[in-house]
Amino acid sequence: MAYIPINFTGPFENNNLTAFKKLLQEEINFSLQDLKNSKNESVNFDDYTFYLVDNDKNTVEFSVMDEIFFDALMASLRNLVIAGKNFDLESFKQHPLFLEWFDKYSNKT
C-alpha cells in the first residue's frame, strides 16, 4: 500500500497518463529496491486499486489507472492511495497509521 500526496510547483510538463504512470512506477520500484524485506522487485499496477482521498477523507475508487482516473486526479490534485485489490480502505481510514499519514502528509489546504 502507498499513500501519496499529489503536489507540484511550477510548470507541469509531460502531464499525461503515460508519463505519470512511468514516473510513479519508477519511484515505487526504486523504493522497493531499498526495502530489505520486500519480496517484489517491481510493481504491476494491474494488481492494485487506486483511490483519490479528499480533505474530508472521502474517497473515489478506480480499479485501473486509465484516462478517467488521470483526468480525475488532475482535476482534484488529491491524495492518492494505491492498495491491493482486496484491501478495505474504508476500514483502514480509522486506523492510527492512516490518520497519521493523512494529518502529516495530506495536501489539504
Secondary structure, 3 states (H helix, E strand, C coil): CEEEECCCCCCCCCCCHHHHHHHHHHHHHHHHHHCCCCCCCCCCHHHEEEEEECCCCCEEEECCCCHHHHHHHHHHCCEEEEEECCCCHHHHCCCHHHHHHHHHHCCCC
